[in-house]
Amino acid sequence: MSDLEGFASRTEEFQETTMKNDLSDTVIVVTREGMGSGPLELQTRLLSNYLRLLLENDLKPGAFCFYTDGVKVLAEGSPVLELFQALEQRGVRLVVCKTCLDYFGLTEKLRVGLIGGMGDIQAAQVMASKVIPL
């Protein structure tokens, strides 16, 4: 078996396993306007792909927590706003840092999510069995 065939086999196995997993005790942390640390356009594309896969595979994390630049993805004009709205409609909690919204002047432009404090974000993370930083 070639390396590529082995990778394809592991990818299929991962996808099958993932579809069976319940992510309700998982918190995903968003601290950037996208995913990773490359150019913003790439970060946005990666985050969009990640969110689409969650939606397509009906995977629902218990919550997303947003702070620092991450709050910007929930504001008016965000290229991934509709994806987060779809996740919220499916019951995923989106906890947004009030201090960060105030700092960036985005409170009035927030279009999805629940405004909370650092205590709310910390509680979500402590109660989760897994925290995934994007």
C-alpha positions as CSV (number, residue, x, y, z in Angstrom):
1,M,0.0,0.0,0.0
2,S,1.4,3.4,-1.0
3,D,1.6,6.3,1.5
4,L,-1.2,8.0,-0.4
5,E,-3.5,4.9,-0.2
6,G,-2.7,4.6,3.5
7,F,-3.6,8.2,4.0
8,A,-6.9,7.8,2.1
9,S,-7.8,4.8,4.2
10,R,-7.1,6.6,7.4
11,T,-9.1,9.6,6.2
12,E,-12.1,7.4,5.5
13,E,-11.7,5.7,8.9
14,F,-11.5,9.2,10.6
15,Q,-14.6,10.4,8.8
16,E,-16.6,7.3,9.8
17,T,-15.5,7.6,13.4
18,T,-16.2,11.4,13.4
19,M,-19.7,10.8,12.2
20,K,-20.4,8.6,15.2
21,N,-18.9,11.1,17.7
22,D,-21.0,13.4,19.8
23,L,-19.4,16.8,20.1
24,S,-21.9,18.2,22.7
25,D,-19.2,18.3,25.4
26,T,-16.7,20.0,23.1
27,V,-15.9,23.7,23.0
28,I,-14.3,25.3,20.0
29,V,-12.4,28.5,20.6
30,V,-12.1,31.2,17.9
31,T,-9.6,34.0,18.6
32,R,-8.9,35.1,15.0
33,E,-10.9,36.3,12.0
34,G,-10.2,32.9,10.5
35,M,-8.4,29.7,11.2
36,G,-4.6,29.4,11.6
37,S,-2.1,32.1,11.2
38,G,-1.6,32.6,7.4
39,P,-2.9,35.4,5.2
40,L,-6.5,36.5,6.2
41,E,-8.0,35.2,2.9
42,L,-6.6,31.8,3.6
43,Q,-7.7,31.9,7.3
44,T,-11.2,32.8,6.2
45,R,-11.3,30.0,3.6
46,L,-10.1,27.4,6.1
47,L,-12.7,28.5,8.7
48,S,-15.5,28.5,6.1
49,N,-14.5,24.9,5.1
50,Y,-14.4,23.8,8.7
51,L,-17.8,25.2,9.5
52,R,-19.3,23.8,6.3
53,L,-18.1,20.3,7.2
54,L,-19.6,20.6,10.7
55,L,-22.9,21.5,9.1
56,E,-22.8,18.9,6.3
57,N,-22.0,16.2,8.8
58,D,-24.5,17.4,11.4
59,L,-21.7,17.7,14.0
60,K,-22.8,20.1,16.8
61,P,-20.2,21.2,19.3
62,G,-21.5,22.2,22.7
63,A,-20.3,25.7,22.2
64,F,-18.0,28.1,20.4
65,C,-16.3,30.8,22.4
66,F,-15.1,33.9,20.7
67,Y,-12.6,36.4,22.1
68,T,-10.0,38.9,20.8
69,D,-10.2,39.1,17.0
70,G,-12.5,36.1,16.9
71,V,-15.5,38.3,17.8
72,K,-15.2,39.9,14.4
73,V,-16.5,36.7,12.6
74,L,-19.9,37.2,14.2
75,A,-20.3,40.9,13.2
76,E,-22.1,42.4,10.3
77,G,-20.2,41.9,7.0
78,S,-18.3,38.7,8.1
79,P,-17.8,36.3,5.3
80,V,-18.6,33.4,7.6
81,L,-21.6,34.9,9.4
82,E,-24.2,32.8,7.7
83,L,-22.4,29.6,8.6
84,F,-22.4,30.6,12.3
85,Q,-26.1,31.6,12.1
86,A,-26.8,28.1,10.7
87,L,-24.9,26.5,13.6
88,E,-26.8,28.6,16.1
89,Q,-30.1,27.6,14.5
90,R,-29.1,24.0,15.0
91,G,-28.6,24.6,18.8
92,V,-24.9,25.4,19.0
93,R,-24.2,28.0,21.7
94,L,-22.0,30.9,20.5
95,V,-20.5,32.8,23.5
96,V,-19.0,36.2,22.6
97,C,-16.7,38.2,24.8
98,K,-18.3,41.5,25.8
99,T,-15.0,43.2,26.6
100,C,-13.7,42.3,23.1
101,L,-16.9,43.6,21.4
102,D,-16.6,46.8,23.4
103,Y,-12.9,47.2,22.6
104,F,-13.5,46.8,18.8
105,G,-16.8,48.8,18.9
106,L,-18.7,45.9,17.5
107,T,-21.5,45.4,20.1
108,E,-24.1,47.1,17.8
109,K,-22.8,45.1,14.8
110,L,-23.0,41.7,16.4
111,R,-25.5,39.6,14.4
112,V,-25.4,36.2,16.1
113,G,-24.3,34.7,19.5
114,L,-24.8,35.5,23.1
115,I,-22.8,38.3,24.7
116,G,-21.0,37.0,27.8
117,G,-18.1,37.7,30.1
118,M,-14.9,35.9,30.6
119,G,-16.6,34.0,33.4
120,D,-19.0,32.5,30.8
121,I,-16.2,31.6,28.5
122,Q,-14.2,30.0,31.3
123,A,-17.2,28.1,32.5
124,A,-17.9,26.7,29.0
125,Q,-14.2,25.6,28.8
126,V,-14.1,24.1,32.3
127,M,-17.3,22.1,31.8
128,A,-16.1,20.7,28.4
129,S,-14.3,17.4,28.1
130,K,-12.4,18.8,25.1
131,V,-11.5,22.3,24.0
132,I,-10.4,22.8,20.4
133,P,-8.6,26.1,19.6
134,L,-8.9,27.2,16.0
